[in-house]
């Protein structure tokens, strides 16, 4: 069992030994949130391959606030074994992150999604794992019959979704604030689009929670890769039609697509909603930060509307995002460091504007001709806000050509360029 927390059962899952904290100096607790009281130096042992591994807890890195559907706890640990032989221990010199989250019992685990991705990351796709978290171990622990969750379920029945404690240990990744140049930021964002497309197309998974904290950086052989992290809210595409409206409305509020804030929105969650979330990630970073690691306090009053996105409700956010998406003259006020993103943001907003204008026209035609079979691609807003459009816009930044990783997109970009050249003739 996990000492310091008794809100869940101590009975192991079948074929599994539950982890435990050792030498913790903090007082025992009845709630999982008290994990913050575990002090630096306590140890965490869990089964790994044919034996066990022990890590030493350093500090809490992240606790989510305002995220719909769960609260995630992330800490930093290192291997507790002090006699690792270099090149003989695959954990030697590495830092690791245990992550605890509380999804509903019906949610698919992050491990299941990552296993499917690894199965398909072969041949020309062999490099795609550079853009995923590397999970070393994971576990699920259900809450026991005496927990508040069980009481809520008995009282509210179908209105309450039971939770499970999901845990994992993965190699520590670097945050966006570790990037040093605007060009590095652009490459990371472009990596995320390519990764999202691959996952949507091949393993057929939809992430559904694109936000600033879920876009990470992996440094490998001196090269930086954008990593799409935190798959707890993801879903299989073939299960999208059977999911309730409440489960569609997932994400991190400041970054959610504008439609998701509307009480009238009933889903389904499309990949364009994730791409609209990426638009807001770039917008908020480029307006509120003087560089990736520092907030821009000097001009904070001028950008006050965006700072309010982190504290206001859905009605407020819905109106603010509508004033971006549906206003053709919209132009953001970016900080100097991120000024190169002005063209990206302007063109992406134009795609959204054109797409929703086309959708409005489609709805009108459908109303005027109720007996005529009409079609509109809602996933791409009639082709205006598609992967093709995003890759075409984002494969270059400030006259620099970014790295396109897949042969598929390299070929597609050549085709798009040839089409553009033909139209000029």
Secondary structure, DSSP 8 states (H G I E B T S, - for coil): --TT--SS--S--TT----EEES--S---SSGGGGGGS-TT-EEEEEETTEEEEEEEEEEEEE--SEET---EEEEEEE--TT--TTT-TTTT-EEEEEEE--BTTS--HHHHHHHHHHH--GGGTTGGGGB--EEEEEEEE--TTSHHHHHHHHHGGGS--BEEEEEEEE--B-GGG--SHHHHHHHHHHHHHHHHHIIIII-EE-----GGGEEEEEETTEEEEEE---TT-EEGGGGGGS-HHHHS-EEGGGS-GGGGSTT------HHHHHHHHHHHHHHHHHHEEETTEE--TTTTTTHHHHGGGTS-HHHHHHHHHHHHT-TT------STTGGGHHHHHHHHHHHHHHHHHHHHHHHHHHHTTTS-----TTTTTTTSSHHHHHHHHTEETTEE-----HHHHHHHHHHHHHHHHHH-
